[in-house]
Amino acid sequence: MLMRFTLAAAALALAVAPAVAQANIEGHWTNPKHTTLVHVTRCDGNAYCAIVLKASAKAQANARKGGTEHFIGTEILHVSDAGNGLYKGKAFDPESNLHIPATVRFVAGNTIEIQGCALFGLICKTQRWTKVD
């Protein structure tokens, strides 16, 4: 019985792995409130960068309050492929004007989860972004 369960789990893992590996982080992504649209593309060799293309007036005002005068055009994510649909690097929070360690993982073919943590991981924030192209 245990052998069948182990083989079934291994088969399932192999079936799921290609789906995660084929997911493409490049493209246009929007935040949960649809107030920010970014374009993710390769930068610096193997890294991926997200540049703000569009932002609502409120998102731009919040960024200005944090010290980011021109939110549109700002790089808010710089990550590298860590394997298995996971990316690691830095995120920029325009409201606090901080660059923080970030992890990005695919939760579905068109949904990524971005987690940024500050103060040595004591304060973390997670958002799910959706691919729009």
N, C-alpha and C positions, 0 to 999 in steps of 0.2 A: 504494500500500500504506500509506504513512504517513498519507494523507488518511483512509482507512478506519479506521485505528487511532485517529486523533484524533477522528473522528466517533463511533466506538464508545465511546471514553472519555468524551466529552461527554455522550452519551446515558445512559451508566451514571451519571455524576455527577448528572444531572438526575433520574434515577429514584431515586437514593439520598437526595438532598437532602430531599424531602418526608418521608421516613420519619424522618429525624433531626429535622426541624423539628416534626413532630407529637408527638414524645416529650414526655411531661409529667413534669417534675421534682416536681410536687406529689404528695403521698401519703405512705404509710408505707414506710420503708426499713430494712433490717437489715444489720448489718456481717457480714463473712465468717464469724465464729465464732458468729453469732446471739446475742451477749451484750448487744447494744444495739439498741433499736428507736427510731427517730426519726420525727417527723411533719414533713414539709416543706410549708410554705405561704408565700403571699406575705406580705411585711412591708415596711415602709418604701417604699411605692410599687412600684417595679419589682424590688425585691430578693426573694430567697427565703431563709427561715430554717429551720433544722432544730433542733427542740426534742426533747430526750430524753424519751420516754414510758415506756420500761421499760429496766431494766438488771439484769444478773445481780449477785449479791452480790459476786462477784470484781471486776466492772467498777466497781461502786460503791466497793469498798475501794481499788482502784487510783486512782480519782479523788480519794478522801479523802487518800491518801498524797501526791498532787500539790497538795493545797490546795483541792479542790472538795468542800465538805462535803455539798452536796445536788446530786448528779449528775442525778437525775430532775428535769426542768424546766429544765435548763441549755440555752442556745442554743449548739450546737457548730458551726454552719455559717451563714454569712451571705454570700450570693453574688448576683451580678446576671447576667442573660443577656447573653453576649457574642456570640451568634449561632452558627448551625450546630451546635447541640447542645452548646455550650461555655458554662460559667459561671465567673466569676472573682470572688474576694472573699477572705474570711478564714475560717479554721477555728480552733476552739479545741481544744487538746489538753489534756484534764483531768489527764493523768498528769504533764505538765510545767508545767501552769498557764500555757501560752503561747497567744497568738493569733498565727497565722502565715498568710502568703499561701497561698491555695488555688485550685486549678483543678478544676472538675468537668466531666466529659464523658461523654456517653452512648456506651457500647460495644455496647449492644443495647437493645431497647425496654424491658426491665425491669432493666437493669444499668447502673450508673454507676461511673465510676472517679474517685476523689477523691485528688488529690495535694496534699500540703502540704509546703512547704519552709521551713527555718529557716536562719539564718546566711547570708543572702544567696544562698540556693539551694545551699549546700554540702551540706546534709543534707536529703534528701527522703524521704517515706514515701508509699506509694500503697496504697489499699485499693479493692476492688470491693464495692459495696453492691448489694443486690438488693431490688427493689420487692416488697412483700408484699400489696398490695391491688389 
